[in-house]
Amino acid sequence: MAREITHRDKSHPVPGSEEPVLLSVEDVAHRLAEIAHHQDDDEVAHGLEEQLHSDVLRAIAAGAPDAQILAAAALRSETIDFARWNA
């Protein structure tokens, strides 16, 4: 059975949901620099990268007008050299 996605405004928050993060391209650039700064600590760098990607998705879902640019900027994190793993 397919389930429909419904829009909920802020007056009816979903329990446990997080507020969307408002990001600019400059914010993403600063966070990429922070990831690069920690590239010698794989765990920290990977955590920062995952948080960046999650925050960008939230911003896009919230209607960021520059969604394509934000996504492309966040994907630049893949060029930073550190070990990534998934469980």
N, CA, C and O atoms as a CHARMM CRD file, in Angstrom:
* protein
*
  348
    1    1 MET  N      0.83600  -1.17600   0.00000 PROA 1      0.00000
    2    1 MET  CA     0.00000   0.00000   0.00000 PROA 1      0.00000
    3    1 MET  C      0.88200   1.24000   0.00000 PROA 1      0.00000
    4    1 MET  O      1.76600   1.37600   0.84500 PROA 1      0.00000
    5    2 ALA  N      0.64700   2.13100  -0.93400 PROA 2      0.00000
    6    2 ALA  CA     1.42700   3.36400  -1.02500 PROA 2      0.00000
    7    2 ALA  C      0.99500   4.32600   0.07000 PROA 2      0.00000
    8    2 ALA  O     -0.17600   4.38400   0.44600 PROA 2      0.00000
    9    3 ARG  N      1.93400   5.05600   0.55700 PROA 3      0.00000
   10    3 ARG  CA     1.65600   6.02800   1.61000 PROA 3      0.00000
   11    3 ARG  C      1.92400   7.42000   1.06700 PROA 3      0.00000
   12    3 ARG  O      2.98500   7.67400   0.49700 PROA 3      0.00000
   13    4 GLU  N      0.98000   8.31000   1.24000 PROA 4      0.00000
   14    4 GLU  CA     1.13900   9.66500   0.73800 PROA 4      0.00000
   15    4 GLU  C      1.99200  10.49400   1.68600 PROA 4      0.00000
   16    4 GLU  O      1.97700  10.29300   2.90100 PROA 4      0.00000
   17    5 ILE  N      2.72200  11.41300   1.11400 PROA 5      0.00000
   18    5 ILE  CA     3.50600  12.36000   1.90700 PROA 5      0.00000
   19    5 ILE  C      2.65000  13.59400   2.09600 PROA 5      0.00000
   20    5 ILE  O      2.14200  14.16300   1.12900 PROA 5      0.00000
   21    6 THR  N      2.49200  13.99900   3.32500 PROA 6      0.00000
   22    6 THR  CA     1.69000  15.18100   3.60800 PROA 6      0.00000
   23    6 THR  C      2.58300  16.29800   4.11400 PROA 6      0.00000
   24    6 THR  O      3.60800  16.05400   4.75100 PROA 6      0.00000
   25    7 HSD  N      2.18800  17.50500   3.82700 PROA 7      0.00000
   26    7 HSD  CA     2.93900  18.68300   4.27900 PROA 7      0.00000
   27    7 HSD  C      2.49900  19.03600   5.68800 PROA 7      0.00000
   28    7 HSD  O      1.30300  19.07800   5.97600 PROA 7      0.00000
   29    8 ARG  N      3.44200  19.28500   6.55200 PROA 8      0.00000
   30    8 ARG  CA     3.13500  19.72300   7.91300 PROA 8      0.00000
   31    8 ARG  C      3.80800  21.06500   8.12600 PROA 8      0.00000
   32    8 ARG  O      4.99800  21.22400   7.85100 PROA 8      0.00000
   33    9 ASP  N      3.04200  22.03400   8.62000 PROA 9      0.00000
   34    9 ASP  CA     3.67400  23.31700   8.89100 PROA 9      0.00000
   35    9 ASP  C      4.24900  23.31100  10.30400 PROA 9      0.00000
   36    9 ASP  O      4.09400  22.33400  11.03800 PROA 9      0.00000
   37   10 LYS  N      4.90400  24.38600  10.67900 PROA 10     0.00000
   38   10 LYS  CA     5.60400  24.43900  11.96200 PROA 10     0.00000
   39   10 LYS  C      4.66600  24.34900  13.15800 PROA 10     0.00000
   40   10 LYS  O      5.11400  24.05400  14.26600 PROA 10     0.00000
   41   11 SER  N      3.38100  24.59400  12.96100 PROA 11     0.00000
   42   11 SER  CA     2.46600  24.50700  14.08900 PROA 11     0.00000
   43   11 SER  C      2.17000  23.05800  14.46800 PROA 11     0.00000
   44   11 SER  O      1.59900  22.79800  15.52700 PROA 11     0.00000
   45   12 HSD  N      2.55200  22.12300  13.61600 PROA 12     0.00000
   46   12 HSD  CA     2.36100  20.70100  13.88200 PROA 12     0.00000
   47   12 HSD  C      3.65700  19.94500  13.65000 PROA 12     0.00000
   48   12 HSD  O      3.74900  19.16800  12.70000 PROA 12     0.00000
   49   13 PRO  N      4.67100  20.15600  14.50200 PROA 13     0.00000
   50   13 PRO  CA     5.95900  19.49300  14.26600 PROA 13     0.00000
   51   13 PRO  C      5.85500  17.98500  14.45400 PROA 13     0.00000
   52   13 PRO  O      5.08600  17.49700  15.28200 PROA 13     0.00000
   53   14 VAL  N      6.63200  17.26900  13.68100 PROA 14     0.00000
   54   14 VAL  CA     6.71200  15.82100  13.82100 PROA 14     0.00000
   55   14 VAL  C      7.61800  15.53100  15.00300 PROA 14     0.00000
   56   14 VAL  O      8.72800  16.06000  15.06400 PROA 14     0.00000
   57   15 PRO  N      7.17300  14.69600  15.95600 PROA 15     0.00000
   58   15 PRO  CA     8.03100  14.39400  17.11200 PROA 15     0.00000
   59   15 PRO  C      9.38700  13.86000  16.67100 PROA 15     0.00000
   60   15 PRO  O      9.47200  12.96700  15.82700 PROA 15     0.00000
   61   16 GLY  N     10.45000  14.41800  17.25500 PROA 16     0.00000
   62   16 GLY  CA    11.79800  13.96800  16.95500 PROA 16     0.00000
   63   16 GLY  C     12.37400  14.54600  15.67400 PROA 16     0.00000
   64   16 GLY  O     13.52400  14.26200  15.34000 PROA 16     0.00000
   65   17 SER  N     11.60300  15.35000  14.94600 PROA 17     0.00000
   66   17 SER  CA    12.13700  15.91000  13.70300 PROA 17     0.00000
   67   17 SER  C     13.06000  17.07400  14.01900 PROA 17     0.00000
   68   17 SER  O     12.98000  17.67800  15.08800 PROA 17     0.00000
   69   18 GLU  N     13.93000  17.37600  13.08100 PROA 18     0.00000
   70   18 GLU  CA    14.85700  18.48300  13.26400 PROA 18     0.00000
   71   18 GLU  C     14.42700  19.64600  12.38300 PROA 18     0.00000
   72   18 GLU  O     13.89800  19.44900  11.28900 PROA 18     0.00000
   73   19 GLU  N     14.65700  20.84400  12.86400 PROA 19     0.00000
   74   19 GLU  CA    14.36100  22.03200  12.07800 PROA 19     0.00000
   75   19 GLU  C     15.27900  22.07100  10.85700 PROA 19     0.00000
   76   19 GLU  O     16.43600  21.65900  10.94600 PROA 19     0.00000
   77   20 PRO  N     14.78500  22.55600   9.72800 PROA 20     0.00000
   78   20 PRO  CA    15.66000  22.68100   8.56900 PROA 20     0.00000
   79   20 PRO  C     16.77800  23.68100   8.84800 PROA 20     0.00000
   80   20 PRO  O     16.59000  24.66200   9.56700 PROA 20     0.00000
   81   21 VAL  N     17.91800  23.41600   8.27900 PROA 21     0.00000
   82   21 VAL  CA    19.07300  24.28100   8.45300 PROA 21     0.00000
   83   21 VAL  C     19.14200  25.20500   7.24500 PROA 21     0.00000
   84   21 VAL  O     19.15300  24.73600   6.10800 PROA 21     0.00000
   85   22 LEU  N     19.18800  26.50500   7.47800 PROA 22     0.00000
   86   22 LEU  CA    19.31700  27.45400   6.38400 PROA 22     0.00000
   87   22 LEU  C     20.80200  27.60100   6.07200 PROA 22     0.00000
   88   22 LEU  O     21.58700  28.00600   6.92900 PROA 22     0.00000
   89   23 LEU  N     21.17500  27.27200   4.85500 PROA 23     0.00000
   90   23 LEU  CA    22.57800  27.29700   4.45600 PROA 23     0.00000
   91   23 LEU  C     22.77500  28.17100   3.23200 PROA 23     0.00000
   92   23 LEU  O     21.90600  28.25500   2.36400 PROA 23     0.00000
   93   24 SER  N     23.91100  28.81000   3.17700 PROA 24     0.00000
   94   24 SER  CA    24.33100  29.52300   1.97100 PROA 24     0.00000
   95   24 SER  C     25.50100  28.74700   1.37700 PROA 24     0.00000
   96   24 SER  O     26.05600  27.85200   2.01500 PROA 24     0.00000
   97   25 VAL  N     25.86000  29.09400   0.17100 PROA 25     0.00000
   98   25 VAL  CA    27.01100  28.46300  -0.46800 PROA 25     0.00000
   99   25 VAL  C     28.27000  28.76000   0.34900 PROA 25     0.00000
  100   25 VAL  O     29.16400  27.91900   0.43900 PROA 25     0.00000
  101   26 GLU  N     28.33900  29.94600   0.93900 PROA 26     0.00000
  102   26 GLU  CA    29.48800  30.30100   1.77700 PROA 26     0.00000
  103   26 GLU  C     29.54800  29.40800   3.01700 PROA 26     0.00000
  104   26 GLU  O     30.63000  28.99900   3.44000 PROA 26     0.00000
  105   27 ASP  N     28.38000  29.10600   3.59900 PROA 27     0.00000
  106   27 ASP  CA    28.34200  28.19900   4.74600 PROA 27     0.00000
  107   27 ASP  C     28.89800  26.83100   4.37000 PROA 27     0.00000
  108   27 ASP  O     29.67400  26.23700   5.11900 PROA 27     0.00000
  109   28 VAL  N     28.49500  26.34000   3.20400 PROA 28     0.00000
  110   28 VAL  CA    28.98500  25.03600   2.74200 PROA 28     0.00000
  111   28 VAL  C     30.49100  25.10600   2.53900 PROA 28     0.00000
  112   28 VAL  O     31.19900  24.16600   2.89900 PROA 28     0.00000
  113   29 ALA  N     30.99700  26.19100   1.97400 PROA 29     0.00000
  114   29 ALA  CA    32.44000  26.34200   1.75600 PROA 29     0.00000
  115   29 ALA  C     33.19700  26.31900   3.08300 PROA 29     0.00000
  116   29 ALA  O     34.25200  25.69200   3.18400 PROA 29     0.00000
  117   30 HSD  N     32.67000  26.99500   4.09200 PROA 30     0.00000
  118   30 HSD  CA    33.31300  26.98400   5.41500 PROA 30     0.00000
  119   30 HSD  C     33.31200  25.57800   6.01000 PROA 30     0.00000
  120   30 HSD  O     34.28900  25.15700   6.62800 PROA 30     0.00000
  121   31 ARG  N     32.21700  24.86100   5.81900 PROA 31     0.00000
  122   31 ARG  CA    32.14700  23.50600   6.36300 PROA 31     0.00000
  123   31 ARG  C     33.05200  22.55200   5.59700 PROA 31     0.00000
  124   31 ARG  O     33.59200  21.61500   6.18500 PROA 31     0.00000
  125   32 LEU  N     33.23100  22.77200   4.29500 PROA 32     0.00000
  126   32 LEU  CA    34.19100  21.96500   3.53100 PROA 32     0.00000
  127   32 LEU  C     35.60800  22.21900   4.05000 PROA 32     0.00000
  128   32 LEU  O     36.40700  21.29000   4.16100 PROA 32     0.00000
  129   33 ALA  N     35.91200  23.46500   4.36200 PROA 33     0.00000
  130   33 ALA  CA    37.22800  23.79500   4.91300 PROA 33     0.00000
  131   33 ALA  C     37.42600  23.12400   6.26500 PROA 33     0.00000
  132   33 ALA  O     38.52600  22.67100   6.58000 PROA 33     0.00000
  133   34 GLU  N     36.36400  23.05900   7.06400 PROA 34     0.00000
  134   34 GLU  CA    36.46100  22.39800   8.35800 PROA 34     0.00000
  135   34 GLU  C     36.70800  20.89800   8.18700 PROA 34     0.00000
  136   34 GLU  O     37.50200  20.30900   8.92100 PROA 34     0.00000
  137   35 ILE  N     36.03400  20.29000   7.22800 PROA 35     0.00000
  138   35 ILE  CA    36.25600  18.86200   6.95000 PROA 35     0.00000
  139   35 ILE  C     37.69900  18.64500   6.52400 PROA 35     0.00000
  140   35 ILE  O     38.36100  17.72400   7.00200 PROA 35     0.00000
  141   36 ALA  N     38.18800  19.49500   5.62300 PROA 36     0.00000
  142   36 ALA  CA    39.57200  19.36900   5.15700 PROA 36     0.00000
  143   36 ALA  C     40.55200  19.54400   6.31900 PROA 36     0.00000
  144   36 ALA  O     41.57500  18.86300   6.37600 PROA 36     0.00000
  145   37 HSD  N     40.24400  20.43900   7.23000 PROA 37     0.00000
  146   37 HSD  CA    41.10000  20.66400   8.39900 PROA 37     0.00000
  147   37 HSD  C     41.22500  19.39600   9.25200 PROA 37     0.00000
  148   37 HSD  O     42.26100  19.15700   9.87200 PROA 37     0.00000
  149   38 HSD  N     40.16100  18.58800   9.27500 PROA 38     0.00000
  150   38 HSD  CA    40.13500  17.37800  10.09700 PROA 38     0.00000
  151   38 HSD  C     40.38700  16.10700   9.29200 PROA 38     0.00000
  152   38 HSD  O     40.11800  15.01100   9.78300 PROA 38     0.00000
  153   39 GLN  N     40.89400  16.22700   8.07200 PROA 39     0.00000
  154   39 GLN  CA    41.03400  15.04200   7.23200 PROA 39     0.00000
  155   39 GLN  C     42.01500  14.01700   7.78400 PROA 39     0.00000
  156   39 GLN  O     41.99200  12.86300   7.35800 PROA 39     0.00000
  157   40 ASP  N     42.87400  14.40600   8.71800 PROA 40     0.00000
  158   40 ASP  CA    43.77400  13.43500   9.33600 PROA 40     0.00000
  159   40 ASP  C     43.08800  12.61900  10.43100 PROA 40     0.00000
  160   40 ASP  O     43.65800  11.65000  10.93400 PROA 40     0.00000
  161   41 ASP  N     41.87600  13.00500  10.79700 PROA 41     0.00000
  162   41 ASP  CA    41.06400  12.25400  11.76000 PROA 41     0.00000
  163   41 ASP  C     39.83400  11.75800  11.01100 PROA 41     0.00000
  164   41 ASP  O     38.82600  12.46000  10.91900 PROA 41     0.00000
  165   42 ASP  N     39.92600  10.53600  10.47500 PROA 42     0.00000
  166   42 ASP  CA    38.87700   9.99600   9.60900 PROA 42     0.00000
  167   42 ASP  C     37.49000  10.04900  10.24600 PROA 42     0.00000
  168   42 ASP  O     36.51000  10.39500   9.58700 PROA 42     0.00000
  169   43 GLU  N     37.41600   9.70700  11.51700 PROA 43     0.00000
  170   43 GLU  CA    36.11800   9.65900  12.18600 PROA 43     0.00000
  171   43 GLU  C     35.47300  11.04400  12.26900 PROA 43     0.00000
  172   43 GLU  O     34.28300  11.19900  11.99300 PROA 43     0.00000
  173   44 VAL  N     36.25300  12.03000  12.64600 PROA 44     0.00000
  174   44 VAL  CA    35.72500  13.39900  12.73900 PROA 44     0.00000
  175   44 VAL  C     35.34100  13.90800  11.35500 PROA 44     0.00000
  176   44 VAL  O     34.24900  14.44700  11.17500 PROA 44     0.00000
  177   45 ALA  N     36.22700  13.74300  10.37900 PROA 45     0.00000
  178   45 ALA  CA    35.95900  14.22400   9.02600 PROA 45     0.00000
  179   45 ALA  C     34.71200  13.56400   8.44400 PROA 45     0.00000
  180   45 ALA  O     33.88700  14.22900   7.81800 PROA 45     0.00000
  181   46 HSD  N     34.57900  12.25700   8.65100 PROA 46     0.00000
  182   46 HSD  CA    33.41800  11.53700   8.12000 PROA 46     0.00000
  183   46 HSD  C     32.13500  12.01900   8.78900 PROA 46     0.00000
  184   46 HSD  O     31.11500  12.18800   8.12200 PROA 46     0.00000
  185   47 GLY  N     32.17900  12.23900  10.09100 PROA 47     0.00000
  186   47 GLY  CA    31.00700  12.75200  10.79600 PROA 47     0.00000
  187   47 GLY  C     30.60500  14.13300  10.31400 PROA 47     0.00000
  188   47 GLY  O     29.41900  14.41400  10.13600 PROA 47     0.00000
  189   48 LEU  N     31.58600  14.99500  10.10200 PROA 48     0.00000
  190   48 LEU  CA    31.30600  16.34000   9.59600 PROA 48     0.00000
  191   48 LEU  C     30.71300  16.28400   8.19000 PROA 48     0.00000
  192   48 LEU  O     29.79600  17.03800   7.86400 PROA 48     0.00000
  193   49 GLU  N     31.24600  15.38300   7.36200 PROA 49     0.00000
  194   49 GLU  CA    30.73100  15.23600   6.00100 PROA 49     0.00000
  195   49 GLU  C     29.28600  14.75500   6.01500 PROA 49     0.00000
  196   49 GLU  O     28.44500  15.28600   5.28900 PROA 49     0.00000
  197   50 GLU  N     28.99600  13.75200   6.83800 PROA 50     0.00000
  198   50 GLU  CA    27.62500  13.24800   6.91200 PROA 50     0.00000
  199   50 GLU  C     26.66700  14.32300   7.40700 PROA 50     0.00000
  200   50 GLU  O     25.54800  14.43600   6.90700 PROA 50     0.00000
  201   51 GLN  N     27.09800  15.11200   8.38800 PROA 51     0.00000
  202   51 GLN  CA    26.24500  16.18000   8.89100 PROA 51     0.00000
  203   51 GLN  C     26.01700  17.24400   7.82700 PROA 51     0.00000
  204   51 GLN  O     24.90300  17.74800   7.68500 PROA 51     0.00000
  205   52 LEU  N     27.05800  17.58900   7.08000 PROA 52     0.00000
  206   52 LEU  CA    26.91400  18.55500   5.99300 PROA 52     0.00000
  207   52 LEU  C     25.89400  18.06400   4.97400 PROA 52     0.00000
  208   52 LEU  O     24.99000  18.80700   4.59400 PROA 52     0.00000
  209   53 HSD  N     26.03300  16.82400   4.53000 PROA 53     0.00000
  210   53 HSD  CA    25.10600  16.28800   3.52600 PROA 53     0.00000
  211   53 HSD  C     23.67300  16.27700   4.05800 PROA 53     0.00000
  212   53 HSD  O     22.73500  16.60500   3.33100 PROA 53     0.00000
  213   54 SER  N     23.50900  15.90500   5.31200 PROA 54     0.00000
  214   54 SER  CA    22.18100  15.88600   5.92700 PROA 54     0.00000
  215   54 SER  C     21.59600  17.29300   6.00700 PROA 54     0.00000
  216   54 SER  O     20.41900  17.49500   5.71000 PROA 54     0.00000
  217   55 ASP  N     22.40600  18.25100   6.40300 PROA 55     0.00000
  218   55 ASP  CA    21.93700  19.63500   6.51300 PROA 55     0.00000
  219   55 ASP  C     21.57200  20.21300   5.14700 PROA 55     0.00000
  220   55 ASP  O     20.59500  20.95200   5.02700 PROA 55     0.00000
  221   56 VAL  N     22.34800  19.88100   4.12600 PROA 56     0.00000
  222   56 VAL  CA    22.04000  20.36400   2.78100 PROA 56     0.00000
  223   56 VAL  C     20.72100  19.75700   2.30100 PROA 56     0.00000
  224   56 VAL  O     19.90100  20.45400   1.70300 PROA 56     0.00000
  225   57 LEU  N     20.51400  18.47000   2.55800 PROA 57     0.00000
  226   57 LEU  CA    19.24000  17.85100   2.17500 PROA 57     0.00000
  227   57 LEU  C     18.06600  18.51600   2.89300 PROA 57     0.00000
  228   57 LEU  O     17.01700  18.73800   2.29000 PROA 57     0.00000
  229   58 ARG  N     18.23700  18.83300   4.17300 PROA 58     0.00000
  230   58 ARG  CA    17.17600  19.52100   4.91200 PROA 58     0.00000
  231   58 ARG  C     16.89900  20.90500   4.30700 PROA 58     0.00000
  232   58 ARG  O     15.74300  21.30600   4.16900 PROA 58     0.00000
  233   59 ALA  N     17.95300  21.62100   3.95300 PROA 59     0.00000
  234   59 ALA  CA    17.78500  22.94800   3.35500 PROA 59     0.00000
  235   59 ALA  C     17.05000  22.84700   2.02000 PROA 59     0.00000
  236   59 ALA  O     16.17700  23.66400   1.72500 PROA 59     0.00000
  237   60 ILE  N     17.40100  21.85400   1.22300 PROA 60     0.00000
  238   60 ILE  CA    16.74200  21.65900  -0.06900 PROA 60     0.00000
  239   60 ILE  C     15.27600  21.29200   0.14700 PROA 60     0.00000
  240   60 ILE  O     14.39300  21.81800  -0.53000 PROA 60     0.00000
  241   61 ALA  N     15.02300  20.39200   1.08600 PROA 61     0.00000
  242   61 ALA  CA    13.64500  19.98100   1.37500 PROA 61     0.00000
  243   61 ALA  C     12.80300  21.15400   1.87100 PROA 61     0.00000
  244   61 ALA  O     11.59100  21.19000   1.65700 PROA 61     0.00000
  245   62 ALA  N     13.44800  22.10600   2.53200 PROA 62     0.00000
  246   62 ALA  CA    12.74300  23.27800   3.04700 PROA 62     0.00000
  247   62 ALA  C     12.53100  24.34300   1.97100 PROA 62     0.00000
  248   62 ALA  O     11.92100  25.38000   2.23000 PROA 62     0.00000
  249   63 GLY  N     13.04200  24.08100   0.75500 PROA 63     0.00000
  250   63 GLY  CA    12.79700  25.00200  -0.34600 PROA 63     0.00000
  251   63 GLY  C     13.91900  25.96300  -0.66100 PROA 63     0.00000
  252   63 GLY  O     13.66900  27.04700  -1.18800 PROA 63     0.00000
  253   64 ALA  N     15.15200  25.59300  -0.35000 PROA 64     0.00000
  254   64 ALA  CA    16.28700  26.47800  -0.65100 PROA 64     0.00000
  255   64 ALA  C     16.25000  26.86900  -2.13100 PROA 64     0.00000
  256   64 ALA  O     16.18100  25.99800  -2.99800 PROA 64     0.00000
  257   65 PRO  N     16.29600  28.16700  -2.42100 PROA 65     0.00000
  258   65 PRO  CA    16.19700  28.60400  -3.80700 PROA 65     0.00000
  259   65 PRO  C     17.42400  28.22500  -4.64600 PROA 65     0.00000
  260   65 PRO  O     17.33400  28.14600  -5.87100 PROA 65     0.00000
  261   66 ASP  N     18.54100  27.99400  -4.00800 PROA 66     0.00000
  262   66 ASP  CA    19.77300  27.64700  -4.71400 PROA 66     0.00000
  263   66 ASP  C     20.12500  26.17100  -4.48400 PROA 66     0.00000
  264   66 ASP  O     21.28800  25.82700  -4.27400 PROA 66     0.00000
  265   67 ALA  N     19.12000  25.31800  -4.52500 PROA 67     0.00000
  266   67 ALA  CA    19.26900  23.90000  -4.19200 PROA 67     0.00000
  267   67 ALA  C     20.35300  23.21100  -5.01500 PROA 67     0.00000
  268   67 ALA  O     21.17200  22.48100  -4.45700 PROA 67     0.00000
  269   68 GLN  N     20.37600  23.42600  -6.31400 PROA 68     0.00000
  270   68 GLN  CA    21.36900  22.75400  -7.16100 PROA 68     0.00000
  271   68 GLN  C     22.78600  23.17400  -6.80200 PROA 68     0.00000
  272   68 GLN  O     23.69300  22.34200  -6.77700 PROA 68     0.00000
  273   69 ILE  N     22.97800  24.43300  -6.53100 PROA 69     0.00000
  274   69 ILE  CA    24.30700  24.93300  -6.18000 PROA 69     0.00000
  275   69 ILE  C     24.73300  24.37600  -4.82200 PROA 69     0.00000
  276   69 ILE  O     25.88200  23.97000  -4.65100 PROA 69     0.00000
  277   70 LEU  N     23.80600  24.35500  -3.85100 PROA 70     0.00000
  278   70 LEU  CA    24.12200  23.79500  -2.53400 PROA 70     0.00000
  279   70 LEU  C     24.51300  22.32700  -2.64500 PROA 70     0.00000
  280   70 LEU  O     25.49400  21.89300  -2.04100 PROA 70     0.00000
  281   71 ALA  N     23.74800  21.56900  -3.41500 PROA 71     0.00000
  282   71 ALA  CA    24.03700  20.13500  -3.56800 PROA 71     0.00000
  283   71 ALA  C     25.39200  19.93400  -4.22100 PROA 71     0.00000
  284   71 ALA  O     26.19000  19.11600  -3.76200 PROA 71     0.00000
  285   72 ALA  N     25.65700  20.67200  -5.28300 PROA 72     0.00000
  286   72 ALA  CA    26.94100  20.53200  -5.97900 PROA 72     0.00000
  287   72 ALA  C     28.09400  20.91700  -5.05500 PROA 72     0.00000
  288   72 ALA  O     29.13500  20.25900  -5.05700 PROA 72     0.00000
  289   73 ALA  N     27.91900  21.96600  -4.27700 PROA 73     0.00000
  290   73 ALA  CA    28.96800  22.39300  -3.35300 PROA 73     0.00000
  291   73 ALA  C     29.21700  21.32900  -2.29000 PROA 73     0.00000
  292   73 ALA  O     30.36900  21.02300  -1.98000 PROA 73     0.00000
  293   74 ALA  N     28.15800  20.76600  -1.73200 PROA 74     0.00000
  294   74 ALA  CA    28.31000  19.73200  -0.69900 PROA 74     0.00000
  295   74 ALA  C     28.99200  18.48400  -1.24900 PROA 74     0.00000
  296   74 ALA  O     29.76700  17.84000  -0.54100 PROA 74     0.00000
  297   75 LEU  N     28.71600  18.14000  -2.49000 PROA 75     0.00000
  298   75 LEU  CA    29.34100  16.95700  -3.08500 PROA 75     0.00000
  299   75 LEU  C     30.84000  17.13000  -3.29300 PROA 75     0.00000
  300   75 LEU  O     31.55000  16.15000  -3.51900 PROA 75     0.00000
  301   76 ARG  N     31.32200  18.35300  -3.22100 PROA 76     0.00000
  302   76 ARG  CA    32.77200  18.58100  -3.32400 PROA 76     0.00000
  303   76 ARG  C     33.51300  17.95800  -2.15000 PROA 76     0.00000
  304   76 ARG  O     34.73100  17.78900  -2.20500 PROA 76     0.00000
  305   77 SER  N     32.79000  17.61400  -1.08700 PROA 77     0.00000
  306   77 SER  CA    33.43300  16.95200   0.05000 PROA 77     0.00000
  307   77 SER  C     34.04600  15.62000  -0.36500 PROA 77     0.00000
  308   77 SER  O     34.96700  15.13200   0.28900 PROA 77     0.00000
  309   78 GLU  N     33.54400  15.03200  -1.44100 PROA 78     0.00000
  310   78 GLU  CA    34.07800  13.75800  -1.92000 PROA 78     0.00000
  311   78 GLU  C     35.51300  13.87800  -2.42600 PROA 78     0.00000
  312   78 GLU  O     36.19900  12.87000  -2.59300 PROA 78     0.00000
  313   79 THR  N     35.96500  15.10100  -2.67100 PROA 79     0.00000
  314   79 THR  CA    37.33600  15.30500  -3.15400 PROA 79     0.00000
  315   79 THR  C     38.33900  15.40900  -2.00800 PROA 79     0.00000
  316   79 THR  O     39.54800  15.44400  -2.24000 PROA 79     0.00000
  317   80 ILE  N     37.84100  15.45800  -0.77800 PROA 80     0.00000
  318   80 ILE  CA    38.71900  15.55200   0.39600 PROA 80     0.00000
  319   80 ILE  C     39.14700  14.13800   0.76900 PROA 80     0.00000
  320   80 ILE  O     38.31300  13.24400   0.91100 PROA 80     0.00000
  321   81 ASP  N     40.43500  13.94600   0.92400 PROA 81     0.00000
  322   81 ASP  CA    40.99400  12.61800   1.14400 PROA 81     0.00000
  323   81 ASP  C     40.97800  12.22600   2.61100 PROA 81     0.00000
  324   81 ASP  O     41.76700  12.72900   3.41000 PROA 81     0.00000
  325   82 PHE  N     40.06700  11.32200   2.95500 PROA 82     0.00000
  326   82 PHE  CA    40.04500  10.66100   4.26300 PROA 82     0.00000
  327   82 PHE  C     39.26100   9.37000   4.09800 PROA 82     0.00000
  328   82 PHE  O     38.50400   9.21200   3.14000 PROA 82     0.00000
  329   83 ALA  N     39.44600   8.44200   5.04100 PROA 83     0.00000
  330   83 ALA  CA    38.78700   7.14200   4.95200 PROA 83     0.00000
  331   83 ALA  C     37.30700   7.27400   5.31000 PROA 83     0.00000
  332   83 ALA  O     36.94800   7.89200   6.31200 PROA 83     0.00000
  333   84 ARG  N     36.46400   6.68600   4.47600 PROA 84     0.00000
  334   84 ARG  CA    35.02100   6.66700   4.72300 PROA 84     0.00000
  335   84 ARG  C     34.60700   5.21600   4.88600 PROA 84     0.00000
  336   84 ARG  O     35.15400   4.32900   4.23000 PROA 84     0.00000
  337   85 TRP  N     33.64300   4.97700   5.75700 PROA 85     0.00000
  338   85 TRP  CA    33.14100   3.61700   5.96000 PROA 85     0.00000
  339   85 TRP  C     31.68400   3.69400   6.37100 PROA 85     0.00000
  340   85 TRP  O     31.22100   4.71000   6.88900 PROA 85     0.00000
  341   86 ASN  N     30.97900   2.61900   6.13600 PROA 86     0.00000
  342   86 ASN  CA    29.58300   2.50600   6.55000 PROA 86     0.00000
  343   86 ASN  C     29.37100   1.16800   7.21800 PROA 86     0.00000
  344   86 ASN  O     29.96700   0.16500   6.82700 PROA 86     0.00000
  345   87 ALA  N     28.53100   1.15600   8.21100 PROA 87     0.00000
  346   87 ALA  CA    28.23900  -0.09300   8.92000 PROA 87     0.00000
  347   87 ALA  C     27.03700  -0.76300   8.31800 PROA 87     0.00000
  348   87 ALA  O     26.63100  -1.83100   8.77600 PROA 87     0.00000
